[in-house]
Amino acid sequence: MEVNLIGSAVTVRAFLPALLLTRGYYLQVTASGIAVSRPADS
């Protein structure tokens, strides 16, 4: 989960100057299922 969080922050930091110049936006889509534990398969 840490890799997803840090990777997202690094990506935003890399593209932020270009997004500000072009008045673009950053849409982040994540999987929320990773944060929920589920029982092991039988």
C-alpha positions in Angstrom: 0.0 0.0 0.0 2.9 2.3 0.7 4.2 1.9 -2.9 0.8 3.0 -4.3 0.7 6.1 -2.0 4.3 7.2 -2.6 4.1 6.4 -6.3 1.0 8.6 -6.7 2.7 11.5 -4.9 5.8 11.2 -7.1 3.6 11.1 -10.2 1.7 14.3 -9.2 4.9 16.1 -8.4 6.4 15.2 -11.8 3.4 16.4 -13.8 2.3 19.3 -11.7 4.2 22.0 -13.6 2.8 20.9 -17.0 -0.7 20.6 -15.5 -0.6 24.1 -14.1 0.6 25.5 -17.5 -2.1 23.7 -19.5 -4.8 24.1 -16.8 -5.1 20.3 -16.9 -6.1 18.0 -14.1 -4.9 14.8 -12.5 -7.4 12.0 -12.1 -6.4 9.3 -9.7 -8.2 6.0 -9.7 -7.3 3.5 -7.1 -8.5 0.1 -5.9 -10.2 0.4 -2.5 -10.3 -3.3 -2.0 -6.7 -3.4 -1.0 -7.5 -1.6 2.3 -10.1 -4.2 3.3 -9.0 -7.5 4.6 -10.9 -10.6 3.4 -11.0 -14.2 4.7 -8.6 -16.6 3.1 -9.9 -18.8 0.4 -10.9 -22.2 1.6 
